[in-house]
Amino acid sequence: MKINGLNLANYWIVNFWFNYLYYSITAFIFFVVGKYIFEMIVFVKTSTMIWFFVLNGWGLSQISLAFFMSVFIRKSAMASIVGYALSITLMFLAAMLSDFVYRDYTASWYFFLIPTFTF
């Protein structure tokens, strides 16, 4: 982008807002379909503000993780493969730890540094 004269800070700001807007639309559709169309108990019985904060936190952490990973991975095809593999693996690991290891008490603080484990 430097070749075209774009300031690097402006590039990252616009990139962040585009990704956040894209995620927000997806999260809004997810919430509306779950709460108002399918009337799922997890959406109906949980406060809308809690859902807002959880989905907002999840989106911000995923965008931050994507920006961090973009420093190390230059090709988009490889980034997609690594991103999906990392996301699936971390979700599986977080679910296993949550169910079997940390059933009765809170996980250690350093697990919350990984976005997938936080939520």
C-alpha positions in Angstrom: 0.0 0.0 0.0 3.0 2.3 0.4 3.4 2.2 -3.4 0.0 3.8 -3.8 0.8 6.5 -1.2 -1.5 5.2 1.5 -0.5 5.9 5.0 0.1 2.6 6.9 -1.9 3.7 9.9 -4.9 4.6 7.7 -4.7 1.2 6.0 -4.9 -0.7 9.3 -7.7 1.6 10.6 -9.8 1.0 7.5 -9.0 -2.7 7.5 -10.1 -3.0 11.1 -13.4 -1.1 10.6 -14.2 -3.1 7.5 -13.7 -6.4 9.3 -15.6 -5.2 12.4 -18.6 -4.1 10.3 -18.6 -7.4 8.4 -18.5 -9.3 11.7 -21.2 -7.1 13.3 -23.6 -7.7 10.4 -23.0 -11.5 10.7 -23.3 -11.4 14.5 -26.6 -9.4 14.3 -28.1 -11.9 11.8 -26.9 -14.8 14.1 -28.6 -13.1 17.1 -31.9 -12.2 15.3 -32.3 -15.7 13.8 -31.5 -17.4 17.2 -33.7 -15.2 19.3 -36.7 -14.2 17.1 -37.0 -16.8 14.4 -36.0 -20.1 16.2 -36.7 -18.7 19.7 -33.8 -20.7 21.2 -33.8 -20.8 25.0 -30.2 -19.6 25.2 -31.1 -16.4 23.3 -34.5 -15.8 24.9 -33.4 -16.3 28.6 -30.2 -14.4 28.3 -30.1 -10.6 28.4 -29.6 -8.9 25.1 -26.9 -6.7 26.6 -24.9 -9.8 27.7 -25.2 -11.2 24.2 -24.0 -7.8 22.8 -20.9 -7.8 25.1 -20.1 -11.4 24.4 -20.5 -11.2 20.7 -18.7 -7.9 20.6 -15.8 -9.3 22.6 -15.6 -12.4 20.5 -15.4 -10.3 17.3 -12.8 -8.0 18.6 -10.6 -10.9 19.8 -10.9 -12.7 16.4 -10.0 -9.6 14.5 -7.0 -9.0 16.8 -5.9 -12.5 16.3 -6.2 -12.2 12.5 -4.1 -9.0 12.5 -1.5 -10.7 14.7 -1.3 -13.7 12.5 -1.1 -11.5 9.3 2.4 -10.5 10.6 3.7 -14.0 10.2 1.7 -15.3 7.2 1.8 -13.4 3.9 -0.2 -15.6 1.5 -4.0 -15.5 1.8 -4.4 -19.2 1.0 -2.0 -20.3 3.7 -3.6 -17.8 6.1 -7.0 -19.4 5.5 -5.7 -22.9 6.1 -3.8 -21.9 9.2 -6.7 -19.8 10.5 -9.3 -22.5 10.2 -7.0 -25.1 11.6 -6.0 -22.9 14.5 -9.6 -21.9 15.2 -11.0 -25.5 15.2 -8.1 -26.9 17.2 -8.3 -24.1 19.9 -12.1 -24.5 20.1 -11.7 -28.3 20.6 -9.0 -27.8 23.2 -11.0 -25.1 25.0 -14.1 -27.4 25.1 -12.1 -30.3 26.4 -10.4 -28.2 29.1 -13.7 -26.7 30.1 -15.5 -30.0 30.4 -12.9 -32.2 32.0 -10.3 -30.1 33.8 -11.9 -26.8 34.9 -15.4 -28.1 35.7 -15.6 -26.9 39.3 -13.3 -23.8 39.3 -12.0 -21.1 37.1 -9.2 -21.6 34.6 -5.8 -20.0 35.1 -5.3 -16.4 34.0 -3.0 -17.2 31.1 -5.7 -19.2 29.3 -7.6 -15.9 28.9 -4.8 -14.5 26.7 -6.0 -16.8 23.9 -9.2 -15.4 22.4 -10.8 -18.8 21.9 -10.5 -19.7 25.6 -11.9 -16.4 26.8 -15.3 -17.2 25.4 
